Amino acid sequence: MKRIGAVLLLLTAFLWSAGELTPAQQSAPAGQSSQTAKRDHWWNNAVIYEIYPRSFQDSNGDGIGDLNGITSRLGYLQKLGVDAIWLTPIYPSPQVDFGYDISNYEAVDSQYGTMADFDRLVSEAKKRNIGIIMDLVLNHTSDKDPWFEESASSRTNPKADWYMWRDAKMVDGHREPPNNWISDFGGSAWQWDPARQQYYYHEFYVQQPDLNWNNPQVRGAMYNVARFWIHRGVAGFRLDAITALFEDPQDRDEPYVLGPDGKPSIDAYGDKEVTDIYTNNLPEVHDVLRELRAATNAAGGGRVVLIGETYLNSIADLHKMYGAHNDELQLPMDMQVGFINRFDVGLFRERIDEAETGLNGDEPLFVFDNHDNPRWDRYQTDAAGAPTFGYGPHHDDIGRVIATVLFASRDTAMMYYGDEIGMVTTPPTRKEDVRDPIGIKGWPKEKGRDGERTPMQWNAGPDAGFSSDDAKTWLPIPSSYKTVNVAAEEREPDSMLHWYQQIIALKRNDPALHEGEETMLNRSDDHVLSWLRKDANGEAVIVACNFTDQPQTVRFNLSALGVSGTGLKTLLETPGAPAPQSIDAVALGPFGVYIGQVRSK
Ligand code: NOJ
């Protein structure tokens, strides 16, 4: 089963949860001193905020967000406590995949602004101690990239071998693709090119041909792209689809994924589903990561972070992404916690524990939301346990639980614009309104990713303050903007926005929550997820999250963990809850959260 098509994650996560995948054996944690050294960089314990530029802030009234819009909102992001912004692609692009089909890696798409606007964003962000992280799409380019146009022009041009060209397989005198590989976005992954009389491989859309990473010239060209942006002052790169760079050199057919009837199961696009053992996470990717890291370290003086889009099945595979000598990614994304997609205390405990013990002291990067998956409102379920979207009865309580796991864990935290005000997934209801091509192709089973990409809701005015006049915005503004918006939540003391501001401030400023070690508490509790954070000077903080819609009361025995006090000073709790006096009785309402410092009584 392919795991890069992140829209499939709900299903994928369910399969993990159902035990299809075996978590790897955990390795022992490294010694304290090497752990400390590994966490001595700006990105450790940091907060990274993903912006989908089309949807954040439009400054010129064309209904599409832009760079000057982002610059105008830096004060807001600074107040939220953000250390870095990850921008999804802003390069020139035909926009088939809204920027993930790049046609020039060293320029800015005029829809988003100019290079001067970009430079101003970097320098204004720097004044606020905010780094800019670019999205680097290494697996594929646009078919309108001059590299591909040259490669496709003949079998003998200088770039003839820059992409994955293959001869047709002739079956009974008919031309067929070389094998059964399918695109993550539907249909065969092979496209016939009449000029070359060959197929080319595309993991994603037909307009996104895969580069040939076995070619040293391709590698060199992409490392130069990284250097170009480092010299413009970027703080790092998020590496798109990084596990997909290599494919089986023998082009072997993928095995079919079988349904309960023993026949290949059929996906939302009507294709027979296949595994990804020959097309994903091949070992050669580690050579590239080491080379790229060496290049970015040299150009950026060790200040440039490499973040990976790493949908992986086990903590062992995730661990490998850091490199045997810490010479690959500094922050491969841990998708195994955030995309459990249901409140299962045992699974959360197990996966967070794995991140603590299975990464040899490296920093985990937790993430719950991005532009490819339904927003965190997916954690709401109906009576039958199926995910529901929108504003359910416990929407805000659930949001506080998720923010607490994200920001009160020992991790780098990655969040998505709009999470902090509780924006909900708003998918199109009619096929003719869909903008994301996979939603058009897969309708109605696959509605695409528009629902999590709607414009940021800044205020209750025209276009929710996203666009400067009453322009037609590229995706509709969800009707909830009248009440769910930044301006309204800034006025409301108990809002989601204030919860995010407060918990991020604790992550930044409270020593135990900033970098203290983490230990799970009450391991047999099926209802409440609790953990202890303790810093080197002995400050101890307990965190408790009720994963159920029923009130719960928990008690803690911390003496075995070297914590002597039993009193509590509340740092943050669900609004309206009575503050507990001691660790002997911490009462939590439905999906309630409590964070408190342990003290002598
Ligand atoms: C992952 C990106 O997050 C997604 O939006 C994109 O469609 C694919 N990679 C292809 O680049």
Boltz pocket constraint, residues with backbone or C-beta under 6 A from the ligand:
constraints:
  - pocket:
      binder: B
      contacts: [[A, 4], [A, 97], [A, 100], [A, 137], [A, 204], [A, 240], [A, 241], [A, 309], [A, 371], [A, 372]]
      max_distance: 6.0
